[in-house]
Amino acid sequence: MENPPRGLPVPPALGAAALPPGTYAGQVVLVTGGGTGLGKAIATEFARLGADLVSAPRRAAPHTAAGGEVAPDPGAGRVTAAVCDIRDPERVADVFDAAQAAFGLPDVLVNNAAANFPSPAEDLSPNAWRAVVDITLTGTWFMTREFGRRHLAAGTGGSIVNIGASYAWTGGPGFAHSAAAKAGVKSLVETLAVEWGPYGIQINGLVPGLFPHGDMSEDIRGGLERAAPDAKDARQPALRVGAPRELGWAATFLASPYARFVTGHTLVVDGANWQRRSVVNPEVVPIRTQLGRGPFTSSP
């Protein structure tokens, strides 16, 4: 008789460490969007390993609400916040100045901040397109450029982790703006790994799968509930969703001394969900229908 499916094992408990204690002691880590959601989960794991952490939220309020949760352990590094709109290169320079004044030049940059919402491509206005691309791609580039230029000028190495998305490979119906931006982010990883590798700067991508958390947008949460109100786990090959700390462990590994020869790579942490295929494809349902939109009518 065939063994019943049981999925992948659950991860170690929250607070467990994937790397030796103090791996990041004496290092400065800058995380954009580090005050909420998956950014906070990533920031927390760096702080637990001793990093001095600079969280760069777009607004002050989210970080203020989460500030006490970012460095919860004895031996964790110091934490500060520097509000930054990453679409503005002058503000980007300011956040690096603030980080250097507080702790020193960041050794690690995690480009986590992004924007997204579902929409049929034909409904995207120019402003809607720019809003997502300017934050997700251009903002990531401004942060990366500032990090690289400061390290090149100082003659020091460093590590960058860009948070990506699996539809950078596959395309993202319903998310044309975000998929295009994330494809650009993936290309930056592959391009800059070659350009900056000779100077000791490594850059990798990290793609999360389904990691439910309390800061998910209503659009994303609503989509999950419509698709699988009682069966999110059954829709994953792992038969479970991810725990945010698992993404944090992956990020701390990619930027660590134990991964120095890994660069130009994008690691997907999603329990193989993006590679799932059906033996017989399901019936095609247009994106407009999936999103509950009526027939398209062009404006005058």
N, C-alpha and C positions, 0 to 999 in steps of 0.2 A: 504494500500500500504506500502511496506517495506521502512523504512527510509533509505536514501542513506548513505553509509559509509562516515565518516569524519575524522577518525583517532584520535590520541591523541592530546591534546592541545599543543600549542607551549610553551616553557619555558619562565620564566620572562626574562627581558632584560639583556644584558651583563652589569655587574657591580652590579646587585642585589646580596644580600647575603643570603645564606641558614642558616647561623648560626649568633649569636649575634656578633656585631662589637667587635673586640679585643679578640675573642675566643682564638687565638694563640699568643697573646701578651706575650713577654718574652720567647717564645719557638723557638727552632731551628729546621728547616725542611730541610732535604737533599733529593733532587730529582735527580735521575740519568736520563740522557737524558732530562733535564729540560729546554733546550734552544730552542727546536723546537716542533712543532706539539702538540700532546696530552699531552706530558710532560710539555710543556710550559703552556698549559691551566690549568693543575693541579697546577703547581707552582704558577701561577697567583692568583688562589683562596686562597691558603695558605697565600700568601703575603698580599692580600687584608684584611685578617682577622688578620693581625698584626704579622705574623711569620717572624723571620729572616731566610732568604732563602739562602741555598747553592745549586746552580745548578751544576751538575756534568756531563757536556757533554763529549763525547769522543774526540771532537776537539774544539778548541777555537773559530773558526769562527762563527758557528751557534749561540752561546750564545752572542757573540759580536754584531751580527746583531739584536738579539732579546732583548738585555739587557734592553733597555729603556722601553720595553713593559711589563716586568714581575711585577713591583711594581708601578702601575700607579696612585694609589690613595693616598691622604693625609691620614696619619695614617697607611699606609702599612709598613711592616717591611723592614729591610735592606736586600740588595741582594749582593751576591758575587758568583763568579764562581771558580770551581776547576776542571780542566780538568782531566779526569780519564778514563783509559782503565780498565773496571771492570773485564777483564779476568786475570789481573795481581794482585795477592794478595798484593804485595808490594805497588803498586799504590793505591789500595783500602785503605790500612793503611794510605798512604799519604793524601788522600782526607779527611779522618776522622781527621787526625792531623790538616789539613788546616781549617776544619770547627771549630774544638775546639779552634784554635788560633784566628779565626775571631770572633766567637760568643759564643762558648761553645759546649759541647757534644750534637749532634742532639737528640732531643726528638722524632722526627718522621723521618722514612726512607720510601721513596716511590721508589720502584724498578720498574722503568718504562723502562729503556734501554733494547732493544731487537734487534734481527736481523731476517730478514725473506725475502724470495722470493719464488715464485711458481716454482715447478719442479715435474715431474713424479719421483716417488721414485727410479726407476731403473736408472735414469740419475744422481742421486746425487753422487758426488765423495766423498771420505773420507774427503777431505779438505772442501767441501761444507757443509757436515754434521757437522764437527767440528766447522766451523765458526758460525753456528746458535746455536748449543747446548752450545758452550763455552761462548757465550755472554748471551743467554737467560736463561739458567739454571745455569751453573757454575758461571757466573758473578753475577747473583742474589744471589747465595749461598755465594759467597765471601763477598758481601756487607752485607748480613743478618748476617753472622757469625761475622763479625767485629763489627756490631752494637750490637749484643747480648753479645759478650764477654766484650765489654767496659761497657755496662750497668750492667752486672753481677758483674764485678770487682768493679764498683762504688756503687753497691747496689741501683740502681735507676731503675725505670720502663720506658717504652717507647712503641711506637706503630710503626708497620711496615705495609705497604700496598704494596702488590705485584700485578702488572698489569698482568692479565692472558688472556686467550682466551677460548671461549666456546668449541673449539675442544679438550680441555683437557678432556672433558666428551665423546664427540662423535667420536673422531678421525678426521683427517683433510686431506682427499684426495687431493693430490697436494701440501701438506705441511707436509709431514711425519716428517721432521726434527723439524719444529717448534711445531707441535702437540705433539711430544714426549717430547720436552723440556718444553712446557707449562703444560703438565700433571705432570712433575716433580715439577714445581713451585707450582701447586695446592697442591701436596702432602706435600711440605714443609710447606705450610700454616697450613694444618691439623695436621702435626706432631709437629711443633714447638709451636703451640698454647697450646698443652698439656705439652710439656717439659718446656716452659718458662713462662706459665701462673702463676705458684706459685711465680715467681720473679717479677711479675708486668709488663711483656712484652706481649702485645697482637699483633696478626698478622692476617691479613685478606687479601683476594684477591679481585680484582676489574676487571671485564671483560667488555671491551667496545664493543659495536656493531659498526654500521657504522657511523662514525663521520668524514665526509669529512673536510679536512683542507689543507692549502697551502703547507705543507711539506710532503704530501704523496709521496711515492716512485712511480716512473714511472710504475713499475710492477703492483702495486696495483691499481693505477689510470687507467692504461690501461685495467686491468681486469674489473673494474667497467664499463668503457665506452663500452667495448665489450658486457658485459652482459645486460646493461640497459642504453644505451646512453641518453634516454629521459624519463626514468621511474624508477629512483632509489627509489623515494618515494612510488610508487605503489607496489614495491617488498617488502615493510616492512609492517608488521601487523599494525604498528602505522600510516601508510600512510605518514610518514616523516622520515628523517634521524635525527641523534642526533646533538645537538649543543655542541661543545667541552666544554663549561662552565658547562654543565650538568654532565660531567664526573668529573670535578673539584669539584663540589658541593658534589658528592658522596664520593670522596676521603677525603675531609675535614670532612665530617660526620664520616666516619669509624675510623678516627684517633682522633676524638674529645673526650672531656669529656662526651659527650652525648651518646657515644657508647662503654663505657668501658666494658660492659658485653657481647659485641659482639666480639668473637675471634674464629679463626678456620673456619670462614665463607667466602665464595666467592660470592660476589654480582655481578650479571649480569645486566648491564645497556644497553639494546639493543632493547627496545620496543617489547620484546618477539620474536624477529626474529629467534633466534636459536631454538625455540620450534615449529616453523612453520612446518606443515606437509600438504601434499596434500591428498585429499580423494582418488585419484588415482595417484600413483607415475608416474612421467614423465619417458620417455624412458631414459635408461642409456646411457650416452655419456662418453667414456673413457677419462681419464684425459689427455692423450697425444693429443687426438683430441681437447679437450677444450682449450688446450694451444697452439694449432697449430703446434705440433711436428710431424715429420714424423715417420715412423716405427722405432722401436728400433733395433739397431745393436750393438752388443758388440764389444769392442775394442779388438785388438789381444792380 
